[in-house]
Amino acid sequence: MTALAINLPDVLAEVTAAFAQYERALVGNDVEALDSLFWNSPFTIRYGATENLYGYEAIAAFRKGRSPLNLARTLQHTVITTFGTDFATANTEFRRTTTTAIGRQSQTWWRSPAGWRVVAAHVSLLA
């Protein structure tokens, strides 16, 4: 078995840019951009702080119905790791100005024919 290249600089830069694009879209409530960054597949999963979403359509419906208020947040301890040229994980903690809870976000990214897409995501809050 050959060793898998971890954090190739060009791949890491691509995923970091995709992650930043996602964050801008999230806090700006750019639903169209958020939808475009998820893999359009029934296999895509997003576990949220209060919901479990299975498939792209369920995720897109959630985004359309979500309140656009109080989305600002700051990130800390962000770790992006790439594996080879087509797979990556992104994990971060976040804080919103409206609560003292610490949020955690995990994403699995895949280089699809259309570009980097989130194939699985998880969001949770610590009291």
C-alpha positions, 0 to 999 in steps of 0.5 A, a space after each residue: 500500500 502506498 502512503 496517502 499524501 496529507 495536506 498537499 499545499 495546492 489541495 489544502 489551499 483549494 479546500 481552505 478557499 472552499 471552506 472560506 466561501 462556505 463560511 461567507 455564504 453561511 453568515 451572509 445567508 447566501 442560500 444559493 451559494 450554500 446549496 451549491 457547496 453541498 453535493 447534490 445527492 440523496 447520500 449527502 447528510 447534515 446533522 444539525 444542532 436541532 435536526 437530522 437531514 438526509 439528502 441534498 433536497 432536505 438540506 436545501 429545504 432547511 436552508 430556505 426555511 432557516 431564519 436569516 437573523 443572528 448568523 454572525 459568528 467567529 471561528 476558532 481552532 479550525 483544522 483542515 486536513 486533505 487526504 490525497 487530491 480529492 478528499 478532505 475534512 474541515 473541523 472548527 469551533 464557533 461562537 455566536 454573539 447571541 449565546 455563550 454556547 460553543 458550537 462545533 462544525 465538522 465537514 467532509 469535502 470531496 472533489 466532485 466533477 463540479 468542484 469541492 462539495 460537502 458530502 457530510 456535515 455535523 453541527 453541535 453545541 456545547 452548553 
